[in-house]
Amino acid sequence: MTAMKDPFSKPAKLSSQQKTDQTNSVVRNIIDAEVTAREKKTEKLRALRLARNEEDAVEKAAAKPGKSGRAK
């Protein structure tokens, strides 16, 4: 009988260098995803802030009273 390797057997152990490389890769992917999400959120908030500032400027200009012409 020939010894067949079980397809569900444990995988070969990784060397410490391979473990380190795998960990670095996963961590870099997570950090990149967080940076992308942060930049997207920052752009969204910046656009909202600029729109609000423009609205405030328009409201202040419209609410500015004209010269009342009071007599002294």
N, CA, C, O and CB atoms as a CASP TS submission, in Angstrom:
PFRMAT TS
TARGET T0000
AUTHOR 0000-0000-0000
METHOD Language model
MODEL 1
PARENT N/A
ATOM      1  N   MET     1       0.821  -1.186   0.000  1.00  0.00           N
ATOM      2  CA  MET     1       0.000   0.000   0.000  1.00  0.00           C
ATOM      3  C   MET     1       0.861   1.244   0.000  1.00  0.00           C
ATOM      4  O   MET     1       1.882   1.336   0.681  1.00  0.00           O
ATOM      5  CB  MET     1      -0.932   0.001   1.190  1.00  0.00           C
ATOM      6  N   THR     2       0.425   2.151  -0.758  1.00  0.00           N
ATOM      7  CA  THR     2       1.126   3.423  -0.808  1.00  0.00           C
ATOM      8  C   THR     2       0.517   4.368   0.217  1.00  0.00           C
ATOM      9  O   THR     2      -0.698   4.427   0.402  1.00  0.00           O
ATOM     10  CB  THR     2       1.065   4.036  -2.227  1.00  0.00           C
ATOM     11  N   ALA     3       1.376   5.079   0.855  1.00  0.00           N
ATOM     12  CA  ALA     3       0.890   6.047   1.842  1.00  0.00           C
ATOM     13  C   ALA     3       0.424   7.292   1.109  1.00  0.00           C
ATOM     14  O   ALA     3       1.198   7.932   0.397  1.00  0.00           O
ATOM     15  CB  ALA     3       1.996   6.399   2.888  1.00  0.00           C
ATOM     16  N   MET     4      -0.833   7.628   1.285  1.00  0.00           N
ATOM     17  CA  MET     4      -1.379   8.833   0.659  1.00  0.00           C
ATOM     18  C   MET     4      -1.475   9.918   1.717  1.00  0.00           C
ATOM     19  O   MET     4      -1.819   9.666   2.872  1.00  0.00           O
ATOM     20  CB  MET     4      -2.776   8.558   0.010  1.00  0.00           C
ATOM     21  N   LYS     5      -1.175  11.077   1.306  1.00  0.00           N
ATOM     22  CA  LYS     5      -1.231  12.197   2.234  1.00  0.00           C
ATOM     23  C   LYS     5      -2.680  12.658   2.335  1.00  0.00           C
ATOM     24  O   LYS     5      -3.360  12.838   1.325  1.00  0.00           O
ATOM     25  CB  LYS     5      -0.296  13.364   1.776  1.00  0.00           C
ATOM     26  N   ASP     6      -3.127  12.840   3.534  1.00  0.00           N
ATOM     27  CA  ASP     6      -4.493  13.289   3.776  1.00  0.00           C
ATOM     28  C   ASP     6      -4.617  14.757   3.361  1.00  0.00           C
ATOM     29  O   ASP     6      -3.823  15.583   3.811  1.00  0.00           O
ATOM     30  CB  ASP     6      -4.888  13.099   5.273  1.00  0.00           C
ATOM     31  N   PRO     7      -5.597  15.103   2.511  1.00  0.00           N
ATOM     32  CA  PRO     7      -5.722  16.500   2.071  1.00  0.00           C
ATOM     33  C   PRO     7      -6.115  17.447   3.208  1.00  0.00           C
ATOM     34  O   PRO     7      -5.978  18.663   3.080  1.00  0.00           O
ATOM     35  CB  PRO     7      -6.748  16.598   0.956  1.00  0.00           C
ATOM     36  N   PHE     8      -6.597  16.897   4.303  1.00  0.00           N
ATOM     37  CA  PHE     8      -7.024  17.733   5.421  1.00  0.00           C
ATOM     38  C   PHE     8      -5.995  17.768   6.547  1.00  0.00           C
ATOM     39  O   PHE     8      -6.290  18.210   7.657  1.00  0.00           O
ATOM     40  CB  PHE     8      -8.348  17.239   5.958  1.00  0.00           C
ATOM     41  N   SER     9      -4.803  17.304   6.252  1.00  0.00           N
ATOM     42  CA  SER     9      -3.773  17.307   7.283  1.00  0.00           C
ATOM     43  C   SER     9      -3.301  18.734   7.548  1.00  0.00           C
ATOM     44  O   SER     9      -3.606  19.653   6.789  1.00  0.00           O
ATOM     45  CB  SER     9      -2.586  16.413   6.870  1.00  0.00           C
ATOM     46  N   LYS    10      -2.574  18.899   8.606  1.00  0.00           N
ATOM     47  CA  LYS    10      -2.081  20.222   8.995  1.00  0.00           C
ATOM     48  C   LYS    10      -1.101  20.748   7.950  1.00  0.00           C
ATOM     49  O   LYS    10      -0.309  19.983   7.399  1.00  0.00           O
ATOM     50  CB  LYS    10      -1.406  20.168  10.385  1.00  0.00           C
ATOM     51  N   PRO    11      -1.153  22.047   7.677  1.00  0.00           N
ATOM     52  CA  PRO    11      -0.188  22.614   6.727  1.00  0.00           C
ATOM     53  C   PRO    11       1.205  22.653   7.349  1.00  0.00           C
ATOM     54  O   PRO    11       1.364  22.593   8.568  1.00  0.00           O
ATOM     55  CB  PRO    11      -0.621  24.037   6.290  1.00  0.00           C
ATOM     56  N   ALA    12       2.185  22.752   6.499  1.00  0.00           N
ATOM     57  CA  ALA    12       3.566  22.808   6.974  1.00  0.00           C
ATOM     58  C   ALA    12       3.763  24.067   7.811  1.00  0.00           C
ATOM     59  O   ALA    12       3.125  25.092   7.569  1.00  0.00           O
ATOM     60  CB  ALA    12       4.565  22.778   5.784  1.00  0.00           C
ATOM     61  N   LYS    13       4.631  23.983   8.777  1.00  0.00           N
ATOM     62  CA  LYS    13       4.889  25.137   9.640  1.00  0.00           C
ATOM     63  C   LYS    13       5.631  26.215   8.861  1.00  0.00           C
ATOM     64  O   LYS    13       6.490  25.931   8.027  1.00  0.00           O
ATOM     65  CB  LYS    13       5.701  24.718  10.889  1.00  0.00           C
ATOM     66  N   LEU    14       5.273  27.461   9.160  1.00  0.00           N
ATOM     67  CA  LEU    14       5.935  28.590   8.520  1.00  0.00           C
ATOM     68  C   LEU    14       7.181  28.967   9.310  1.00  0.00           C
ATOM     69  O   LEU    14       7.224  28.831  10.533  1.00  0.00           O
ATOM     70  CB  LEU    14       4.976  29.797   8.404  1.00  0.00           C
ATOM     71  N   SER    15       8.175  29.434   8.601  1.00  0.00           N
ATOM     72  CA  SER    15       9.372  29.908   9.290  1.00  0.00           C
ATOM     73  C   SER    15       9.045  31.247   9.942  1.00  0.00           C
ATOM     74  O   SER    15       8.026  31.863   9.628  1.00  0.00           O
ATOM     75  CB  SER    15      10.588  30.040   8.304  1.00  0.00           C
ATOM     76  N   SER    16       9.887  31.684  10.824  1.00  0.00           N
ATOM     77  CA  SER    16       9.637  32.954  11.506  1.00  0.00           C
ATOM     78  C   SER    16       9.652  34.116  10.519  1.00  0.00           C
ATOM     79  O   SER    16       8.908  35.083  10.687  1.00  0.00           O
ATOM     80  CB  SER    16      10.679  33.185  12.608  1.00  0.00           C
ATOM     81  N   GLN    17      10.489  34.029   9.499  1.00  0.00           N
ATOM     82  CA  GLN    17      10.538  35.077   8.474  1.00  0.00           C
ATOM     83  C   GLN    17       9.231  35.114   7.691  1.00  0.00           C
ATOM     84  O   GLN    17       8.718  36.193   7.395  1.00  0.00           O
ATOM     85  CB  GLN    17      11.727  34.850   7.516  1.00  0.00           C
ATOM     86  N   GLN    18       8.691  33.952   7.356  1.00  0.00           N
ATOM     87  CA  GLN    18       7.424  33.900   6.631  1.00  0.00           C
ATOM     88  C   GLN    18       6.279  34.446   7.484  1.00  0.00           C
ATOM     89  O   GLN    18       5.404  35.147   6.977  1.00  0.00           O
ATOM     90  CB  GLN    18       7.119  32.461   6.197  1.00  0.00           C
ATOM     91  N   LYS    19       6.288  34.127   8.770  1.00  0.00           N
ATOM     92  CA  LYS    19       5.266  34.652   9.678  1.00  0.00           C
ATOM     93  C   LYS    19       5.351  36.173   9.757  1.00  0.00           C
ATOM     94  O   LYS    19       4.335  36.867   9.733  1.00  0.00           O
ATOM     95  CB  LYS    19       5.419  34.037  11.082  1.00  0.00           C
ATOM     96  N   THR    20       6.566  36.671   9.849  1.00  0.00           N
ATOM     97  CA  THR    20       6.775  38.118   9.918  1.00  0.00           C
ATOM     98  C   THR    20       6.302  38.792   8.640  1.00  0.00           C
ATOM     99  O   THR    20       5.636  39.826   8.693  1.00  0.00           O
ATOM    100  CB  THR    20       8.254  38.438  10.168  1.00  0.00           C
ATOM    101  N   ASP    21       6.639  38.219   7.499  1.00  0.00           N
ATOM    102  CA  ASP    21       6.208  38.784   6.220  1.00  0.00           C
ATOM    103  C   ASP    21       4.688  38.784   6.094  1.00  0.00           C
ATOM    104  O   ASP    21       4.095  39.752   5.618  1.00  0.00           O
ATOM    105  CB  ASP    21       6.828  38.004   5.060  1.00  0.00           C
ATOM    106  N   GLN    22       4.074  37.708   6.518  1.00  0.00           N
ATOM    107  CA  GLN    22       2.621  37.605   6.445  1.00  0.00           C
ATOM    108  C   GLN    22       1.964  38.640   7.363  1.00  0.00           C
ATOM    109  O   GLN    22       1.000  39.297   6.970  1.00  0.00           O
ATOM    110  CB  GLN    22       2.161  36.182   6.825  1.00  0.00           C
ATOM    111  N   THR    23       2.481  38.783   8.566  1.00  0.00           N
ATOM    112  CA  THR    23       1.949  39.763   9.510  1.00  0.00           C
ATOM    113  C   THR    23       2.116  41.174   8.971  1.00  0.00           C
ATOM    114  O   THR    23       1.184  41.976   9.033  1.00  0.00           O
ATOM    115  CB  THR    23       2.640  39.633  10.871  1.00  0.00           C
ATOM    116  N   ASN    24       3.291  41.484   8.443  1.00  0.00           N
ATOM    117  CA  ASN    24       3.532  42.813   7.871  1.00  0.00           C
ATOM    118  C   ASN    24       2.562  43.106   6.733  1.00  0.00           C
ATOM    119  O   ASN    24       2.033  44.213   6.630  1.00  0.00           O
ATOM    120  CB  ASN    24       4.977  42.927   7.368  1.00  0.00           C
ATOM    121  N   SER    25       2.336  42.127   5.894  1.00  0.00           N
ATOM    122  CA  SER    25       1.429  42.308   4.765  1.00  0.00           C
ATOM    123  C   SER    25       0.008  42.607   5.244  1.00  0.00           C
ATOM    124  O   SER    25      -0.646  43.517   4.733  1.00  0.00           O
ATOM    125  CB  SER    25       1.434  41.060   3.873  1.00  0.00           C
ATOM    126  N   VAL    26      -0.455  41.851   6.211  1.00  0.00           N
ATOM    127  CA  VAL    26      -1.810  42.051   6.738  1.00  0.00           C
ATOM    128  C   VAL    26      -1.925  43.417   7.405  1.00  0.00           C
ATOM    129  O   VAL    26      -2.904  44.133   7.195  1.00  0.00           O
ATOM    130  CB  VAL    26      -2.176  40.935   7.741  1.00  0.00           C
ATOM    131  N   VAL    27      -0.938  43.775   8.200  1.00  0.00           N
ATOM    132  CA  VAL    27      -0.966  45.061   8.900  1.00  0.00           C
ATOM    133  C   VAL    27      -0.937  46.217   7.908  1.00  0.00           C
ATOM    134  O   VAL    27      -1.668  47.193   8.077  1.00  0.00           O
ATOM    135  CB  VAL    27       0.218  45.171   9.874  1.00  0.00           C
ATOM    136  N   ARG    28      -0.120  46.120   6.897  1.00  0.00           N
ATOM    137  CA  ARG    28      -0.055  47.192   5.885  1.00  0.00           C
ATOM    138  C   ARG    28      -1.391  47.336   5.151  1.00  0.00           C
ATOM    139  O   ARG    28      -1.816  48.452   4.853  1.00  0.00           O
ATOM    140  CB  ARG    28       1.078  46.906   4.868  1.00  0.00           C
ATOM    141  N   ASN    29      -2.049  46.221   4.862  1.00  0.00           N
ATOM    142  CA  ASN    29      -3.361  46.287   4.215  1.00  0.00           C
ATOM    143  C   ASN    29      -4.384  46.977   5.114  1.00  0.00           C
ATOM    144  O   ASN    29      -5.181  47.789   4.645  1.00  0.00           O
ATOM    145  CB  ASN    29      -3.848  44.879   3.849  1.00  0.00           C
ATOM    146  N   ILE    30      -4.359  46.655   6.396  1.00  0.00           N
ATOM    147  CA  ILE    30      -5.286  47.278   7.345  1.00  0.00           C
ATOM    148  C   ILE    30      -5.019  48.771   7.439  1.00  0.00           C
ATOM    149  O   ILE    30      -5.950  49.576   7.405  1.00  0.00           O
ATOM    150  CB  ILE    30      -5.166  46.625   8.736  1.00  0.00           C
ATOM    151  N   ILE    31      -3.754  49.142   7.558  1.00  0.00           N
ATOM    152  CA  ILE    31      -3.395  50.563   7.673  1.00  0.00           C
ATOM    153  C   ILE    31      -3.794  51.317   6.410  1.00  0.00           C
ATOM    154  O   ILE    31      -4.323  52.425   6.495  1.00  0.00           O
ATOM    155  CB  ILE    31      -1.879  50.724   7.933  1.00  0.00           C
ATOM    156  N   ASP    32      -3.547  50.734   5.246  1.00  0.00           N
ATOM    157  CA  ASP    32      -3.931  51.382   3.987  1.00  0.00           C
ATOM    158  C   ASP    32      -5.440  51.593   3.918  1.00  0.00           C
ATOM    159  O   ASP    32      -5.902  52.640   3.464  1.00  0.00           O
ATOM    160  CB  ASP    32      -3.461  50.545   2.786  1.00  0.00           C
ATOM    161  N   ALA    33      -6.203  50.612   4.362  1.00  0.00           N
ATOM    162  CA  ALA    33      -7.660  50.741   4.355  1.00  0.00           C
ATOM    163  C   ALA    33      -8.110  51.856   5.299  1.00  0.00           C
ATOM    164  O   ALA    33      -9.018  52.619   4.970  1.00  0.00           O
ATOM    165  CB  ALA    33      -8.320  49.409   4.754  1.00  0.00           C
ATOM    166  N   GLU    34      -7.480  51.951   6.466  1.00  0.00           N
ATOM    167  CA  GLU    34      -7.824  53.000   7.424  1.00  0.00           C
ATOM    168  C   GLU    34      -7.468  54.382   6.880  1.00  0.00           C
ATOM    169  O   GLU    34      -8.230  55.332   7.056  1.00  0.00           O
ATOM    170  CB  GLU    34      -7.107  52.759   8.757  1.00  0.00           C
ATOM    171  N   VAL    35      -6.330  54.496   6.230  1.00  0.00           N
ATOM    172  CA  VAL    35      -5.920  55.780   5.653  1.00  0.00           C
ATOM    173  C   VAL    35      -6.907  56.207   4.572  1.00  0.00           C
ATOM    174  O   VAL    35      -7.310  57.369   4.516  1.00  0.00           O
ATOM    175  CB  VAL    35      -4.487  55.688   5.070  1.00  0.00           C
ATOM    176  N   THR    36      -7.290  55.277   3.725  1.00  0.00           N
ATOM    177  CA  THR    36      -8.247  55.585   2.662  1.00  0.00           C
ATOM    178  C   THR    36      -9.576  56.039   3.249  1.00  0.00           C
ATOM    179  O   THR    36     -10.162  57.015   2.780  1.00  0.00           O
ATOM    180  CB  THR    36      -8.457  54.364   1.756  1.00  0.00           C
ATOM    181  N   ALA    37     -10.053  55.339   4.270  1.00  0.00           N
ATOM    182  CA  ALA    37     -11.321  55.711   4.904  1.00  0.00           C
ATOM    183  C   ALA    37     -11.213  57.082   5.560  1.00  0.00           C
ATOM    184  O   ALA    37     -12.147  57.881   5.477  1.00  0.00           O
ATOM    185  CB  ALA    37     -11.734  54.656   5.946  1.00  0.00           C
ATOM    186  N   ARG    38     -10.087  57.365   6.212  1.00  0.00           N
ATOM    187  CA  ARG    38      -9.902  58.658   6.875  1.00  0.00           C
ATOM    188  C   ARG    38      -9.869  59.793   5.856  1.00  0.00           C
ATOM    189  O   ARG    38     -10.477  60.841   6.078  1.00  0.00           O
ATOM    190  CB  ARG    38      -8.608  58.655   7.705  1.00  0.00           C
ATOM    191  N   GLU    39      -9.166  59.595   4.743  1.00  0.00           N
ATOM    192  CA  GLU    39      -9.097  60.636   3.714  1.00  0.00           C
ATOM    193  C   GLU    39     -10.468  60.885   3.093  1.00  0.00           C
ATOM    194  O   GLU    39     -10.829  62.029   2.816  1.00  0.00           O
ATOM    195  CB  GLU    39      -8.089  60.244   2.622  1.00  0.00           C
ATOM    196  N   LYS    40     -11.225  59.823   2.878  1.00  0.00           N
ATOM    197  CA  LYS    40     -12.568  59.962   2.315  1.00  0.00           C
ATOM    198  C   LYS    40     -13.464  60.750   3.274  1.00  0.00           C
ATOM    199  O   LYS    40     -14.213  61.630   2.850  1.00  0.00           O
ATOM    200  CB  LYS    40     -13.183  58.570   2.021  1.00  0.00           C
ATOM    201  N   LYS    41     -13.383  60.433   4.554  1.00  0.00           N
ATOM    202  CA  LYS    41     -14.184  61.130   5.562  1.00  0.00           C
ATOM    203  C   LYS    41     -13.773  62.595   5.649  1.00  0.00           C
ATOM    204  O   LYS    41     -14.627  63.474   5.767  1.00  0.00           O
ATOM    205  CB  LYS    41     -14.035  60.453   6.939  1.00  0.00           C
ATOM    206  N   THR    42     -12.474  62.863   5.590  1.00  0.00           N
ATOM    207  CA  THR    42     -11.976  64.234   5.661  1.00  0.00           C
ATOM    208  C   THR    42     -12.490  65.055   4.487  1.00  0.00           C
ATOM    209  O   THR    42     -12.913  66.196   4.674  1.00  0.00           O
ATOM    210  CB  THR    42     -10.444  64.248   5.688  1.00  0.00           C
ATOM    211  N   GLU    43     -12.460  64.500   3.287  1.00  0.00           N
ATOM    212  CA  GLU    43     -12.960  65.209   2.107  1.00  0.00           C
ATOM    213  C   GLU    43     -14.448  65.513   2.243  1.00  0.00           C
ATOM    214  O   GLU    43     -14.902  66.602   1.891  1.00  0.00           O
ATOM    215  CB  GLU    43     -12.704  64.384   0.837  1.00  0.00           C
ATOM    216  N   LYS    44     -15.197  64.552   2.750  1.00  0.00           N
ATOM    217  CA  LYS    44     -16.643  64.743   2.924  1.00  0.00           C
ATOM    218  C   LYS    44     -16.910  65.862   3.926  1.00  0.00           C
ATOM    219  O   LYS    44     -17.732  66.742   3.671  1.00  0.00           O
ATOM    220  CB  LYS    44     -17.318  63.431   3.393  1.00  0.00           C
ATOM    221  N   LEU    45     -16.223  65.829   5.056  1.00  0.00           N
ATOM    222  CA  LEU    45     -16.422  66.855   6.083  1.00  0.00           C
ATOM    223  C   LEU    45     -15.966  68.225   5.594  1.00  0.00           C
ATOM    224  O   LEU    45     -16.598  69.232   5.912  1.00  0.00           O
ATOM    225  CB  LEU    45     -15.669  66.480   7.362  1.00  0.00           C
ATOM    226  N   ARG    46     -14.884  68.279   4.830  1.00  0.00           N
ATOM    227  CA  ARG    46     -14.399  69.548   4.288  1.00  0.00           C
ATOM    228  C   ARG    46     -15.441  70.150   3.350  1.00  0.00           C
ATOM    229  O   ARG    46     -15.713  71.350   3.406  1.00  0.00           O
ATOM    230  CB  ARG    46     -13.057  69.349   3.547  1.00  0.00           C
ATOM    231  N   ALA    47     -16.022  69.321   2.490  1.00  0.00           N
ATOM    232  CA  ALA    47     -17.040  69.806   1.553  1.00  0.00           C
ATOM    233  C   ALA    47     -18.260  70.327   2.311  1.00  0.00           C
ATOM    234  O   ALA    47     -18.816  71.364   1.950  1.00  0.00           O
ATOM    235  CB  ALA    47     -17.458  68.683   0.575  1.00  0.00           C
ATOM    236  N   LEU    48     -18.677  69.619   3.353  1.00  0.00           N
ATOM    237  CA  LEU    48     -19.818  70.074   4.154  1.00  0.00           C
ATOM    238  C   LEU    48     -19.509  71.393   4.856  1.00  0.00           C
ATOM    239  O   LEU    48     -20.359  72.282   4.913  1.00  0.00           O
ATOM    240  CB  LEU    48     -20.203  69.008   5.188  1.00  0.00           C
ATOM    241  N   ARG    49     -18.298  71.522   5.387  1.00  0.00           N
ATOM    242  CA  ARG    49     -17.912  72.752   6.082  1.00  0.00           C
ATOM    243  C   ARG    49     -17.891  73.936   5.118  1.00  0.00           C
ATOM    244  O   ARG    49     -18.385  75.013   5.453  1.00  0.00           O
ATOM    245  CB  ARG    49     -16.532  72.584   6.746  1.00  0.00           C
ATOM    246  N   LEU    50     -17.330  73.749   3.936  1.00  0.00           N
ATOM    247  CA  LEU    50     -17.277  74.829   2.954  1.00  0.00           C
ATOM    248  C   LEU    50     -18.681  75.235   2.511  1.00  0.00           C
ATOM    249  O   LEU    50     -18.960  76.423   2.345  1.00  0.00           O
ATOM    250  CB  LEU    50     -16.441  74.405   1.738  1.00  0.00           C
ATOM    251  N   ALA    51     -19.561  74.259   2.321  1.00  0.00           N
ATOM    252  CA  ALA    51     -20.938  74.571   1.930  1.00  0.00           C
ATOM    253  C   ALA    51     -21.636  75.352   3.040  1.00  0.00           C
ATOM    254  O   ALA    51     -22.366  76.304   2.762  1.00  0.00           O
ATOM    255  CB  ALA    51     -21.722  73.276   1.607  1.00  0.00           C
ATOM    256  N   ARG    52     -21.421  74.960   4.284  1.00  0.00           N
ATOM    257  CA  ARG    52     -22.044  75.658   5.412  1.00  0.00           C
ATOM    258  C   ARG    52     -21.501  77.077   5.521  1.00  0.00           C
ATOM    259  O   ARG    52     -22.264  78.005   5.789  1.00  0.00           O
ATOM    260  CB  ARG    52     -21.803  74.891   6.730  1.00  0.00           C
ATOM    261  N   ASN    53     -20.201  77.263   5.319  1.00  0.00           N
ATOM    262  CA  ASN    53     -19.612  78.600   5.381  1.00  0.00           C
ATOM    263  C   ASN    53     -20.186  79.500   4.293  1.00  0.00           C
ATOM    264  O   ASN    53     -20.438  80.680   4.533  1.00  0.00           O
ATOM    265  CB  ASN    53     -18.087  78.522   5.250  1.00  0.00           C
ATOM    266  N   GLU    54     -20.391  78.953   3.105  1.00  0.00           N
ATOM    267  CA  GLU    54     -20.980  79.737   2.016  1.00  0.00           C
ATOM    268  C   GLU    54     -22.410  80.138   2.353  1.00  0.00           C
ATOM    269  O   GLU    54     -22.813  81.273   2.096  1.00  0.00           O
ATOM    270  CB  GLU    54     -20.949  78.943   0.700  1.00  0.00           C
ATOM    271  N   GLU    55     -23.176  79.221   2.922  1.00  0.00           N
ATOM    272  CA  GLU    55     -24.556  79.529   3.306  1.00  0.00           C
ATOM    273  C   GLU    55     -24.584  80.611   4.380  1.00  0.00           C
ATOM    274  O   GLU    55     -25.410  81.522   4.324  1.00  0.00           O
ATOM    275  CB  GLU    55     -25.276  78.261   3.808  1.00  0.00           C
ATOM    276  N   ASP    56     -23.691  80.515   5.351  1.00  0.00           N
ATOM    277  CA  ASP    56     -23.633  81.516   6.416  1.00  0.00           C
ATOM    278  C   ASP    56     -23.290  82.890   5.852  1.00  0.00           C
ATOM    279  O   ASP    56     -23.855  83.896   6.278  1.00  0.00           O
ATOM    280  CB  ASP    56     -22.603  81.110   7.480  1.00  0.00           C
ATOM    281  N   ALA    57     -22.370  82.933   4.900  1.00  0.00           N
ATOM    282  CA  ALA    57     -21.976  84.210   4.300  1.00  0.00           C
ATOM    283  C   ALA    57     -23.150  84.828   3.540  1.00  0.00           C
ATOM    284  O   ALA    57     -23.354  86.041   3.600  1.00  0.00           O
ATOM    285  CB  ALA    57     -20.767  84.016   3.356  1.00  0.00           C
ATOM    286  N   VAL    58     -23.911  84.017   2.835  1.00  0.00           N
ATOM    287  CA  VAL    58     -25.070  84.516   2.088  1.00  0.00           C
ATOM    288  C   VAL    58     -26.132  85.033   3.057  1.00  0.00           C
ATOM    289  O   VAL    58     -26.730  86.083   2.823  1.00  0.00           O
ATOM    290  CB  VAL    58     -25.661  83.404   1.180  1.00  0.00           C
ATOM    291  N   GLU    59     -26.366  84.301   4.136  1.00  0.00           N
ATOM    292  CA  GLU    59     -27.366  84.721   5.123  1.00  0.00           C
ATOM    293  C   GLU    59     -26.954  86.025   5.799  1.00  0.00           C
ATOM    294  O   GLU    59     -27.796  86.895   6.024  1.00  0.00           O
ATOM    295  CB  GLU    59     -27.571  83.623   6.179  1.00  0.00           C
ATOM    296  N   LYS    60     -25.685  86.168   6.121  1.00  0.00           N
ATOM    297  CA  LYS    60     -25.216  87.396   6.766  1.00  0.00           C
ATOM    298  C   LYS    60     -25.346  88.583   5.818  1.00  0.00           C
ATOM    299  O   LYS    60     -25.712  89.679   6.242  1.00  0.00           O
ATOM    300  CB  LYS    60     -23.756  87.241   7.227  1.00  0.00           C
ATOM    301  N   ALA    61     -25.051  88.371   4.547  1.00  0.00           N
ATOM    302  CA  ALA    61     -25.154  89.453   3.572  1.00  0.00           C
ATOM    303  C   ALA    61     -26.617  89.856   3.383  1.00  0.00           C
ATOM    304  O   ALA    61     -26.914  91.040   3.225  1.00  0.00           O
ATOM    305  CB  ALA    61     -24.531  89.028   2.221  1.00  0.00           C
ATOM    306  N   ALA    62     -27.512  88.904   3.398  1.00  0.00           N
ATOM    307  CA  ALA    62     -28.931  89.197   3.215  1.00  0.00           C
ATOM    308  C   ALA    62     -29.523  89.835   4.469  1.00  0.00           C
ATOM    309  O   ALA    62     -30.437  90.653   4.367  1.00  0.00           O
ATOM    310  CB  ALA    62     -29.700  87.919   2.860  1.00  0.00           C
ATOM    311  N   ALA    63     -29.023  89.481   5.633  1.00  0.00           N
ATOM    312  CA  ALA    63     -29.568  89.988   6.883  1.00  0.00           C
ATOM    313  C   ALA    63     -28.947  91.318   7.289  1.00  0.00           C
ATOM    314  O   ALA    63     -29.390  91.921   8.266  1.00  0.00           O
ATOM    315  CB  ALA    63     -29.365  88.976   7.980  1.00  0.00           C
ATOM    316  N   LYS    64     -27.949  91.786   6.578  1.00  0.00           N
ATOM    317  CA  LYS    64     -27.259  93.019   6.927  1.00  0.00           C
ATOM    318  C   LYS    64     -28.225  94.193   6.716  1.00  0.00           C
ATOM    319  O   LYS    64     -28.708  94.404   5.604  1.00  0.00           O
ATOM    320  CB  LYS    64     -25.955  93.197   6.074  1.00  0.00           C
ATOM    321  N   PRO    65     -28.500  94.939   7.758  1.00  0.00           N
ATOM    322  CA  PRO    65     -29.446  96.052   7.605  1.00  0.00           C
ATOM    323  C   PRO    65     -28.807  97.193   6.819  1.00  0.00           C
ATOM    324  O   PRO    65     -27.600  97.426   6.891  1.00  0.00           O
ATOM    325  CB  PRO    65     -29.920  96.558   8.986  1.00  0.00           C
ATOM    326  N   GLY    66     -29.643  97.891   6.073  1.00  0.00           N
ATOM    327  CA  GLY    66     -29.158  99.033   5.316  1.00  0.00           C
ATOM    328  C   GLY    66     -29.044 100.241   6.233  1.00  0.00           C
ATOM    329  O   GLY    66     -29.331 100.146   7.426  1.00  0.00           O
ATOM    330  N   LYS    67     -28.639 101.343   5.696  1.00  0.00           N
ATOM    331  CA  LYS    67     -28.531 102.554   6.504  1.00  0.00           C
ATOM    332  C   LYS    67     -29.936 103.006   6.871  1.00  0.00           C
ATOM    333  O   LYS    67     -30.817 103.108   6.017  1.00  0.00           O
ATOM    334  CB  LYS    67     -27.756 103.683   5.745  1.00  0.00           C
ATOM    335  N   SER    68     -30.125 103.269   8.132  1.00  0.00           N
ATOM    336  CA  SER    68     -31.469 103.590   8.605  1.00  0.00           C
ATOM    337  C   SER    68     -31.832 105.049   8.383  1.00  0.00           C
ATOM    338  O   SER    68     -33.015 105.389   8.360  1.00  0.00           O
ATOM    339  CB  SER    68     -31.593 103.256  10.068  1.00  0.00           C
ATOM    340  N   GLY    69     -30.869 105.894   8.224  1.00  0.00           N
ATOM    341  CA  GLY    69     -31.157 107.303   7.964  1.00  0.00           C
ATOM    342  C   GLY    69     -31.746 108.003   9.180  1.00  0.00           C
ATOM    343  O   GLY    69     -32.578 108.899   9.043  1.00  0.00           O
ATOM    344  N   ARG    70     -31.323 107.602  10.349  1.00  0.00           N
ATOM    345  CA  ARG    70     -31.827 108.248  11.565  1.00  0.00           C
ATOM    346  C   ARG    70     -31.324 109.683  11.639  1.00  0.00           C
ATOM    347  O   ARG    70     -30.181 109.988  11.298  1.00  0.00           O
ATOM    348  CB  ARG    70     -31.396 107.463  12.827  1.00  0.00           C
ATOM    349  N   ALA    71     -32.189 110.519  12.080  1.00  0.00           N
ATOM    350  CA  ALA    71     -31.798 111.926  12.264  1.00  0.00           C
ATOM    351  C   ALA    71     -31.268 112.099  13.664  1.00  0.00           C
ATOM    352  O   ALA    71     -31.795 111.528  14.619  1.00  0.00           O
ATOM    353  CB  ALA    71     -32.993 112.892  12.006  1.00  0.00           C
ATOM    354  N   LYS    72     -30.230 112.886  13.780  1.00  0.00           N
ATOM    355  CA  LYS    72     -29.663 113.137  15.102  1.00  0.00           C
ATOM    356  C   LYS    72     -30.114 114.457  15.610  1.00  0.00           C
ATOM    357  O   LYS    72     -29.742 114.853  16.714  1.00  0.00           O
ATOM    358  CB  LYS    72     -28.154 113.082  15.076  1.00  0.00           C
TER
END
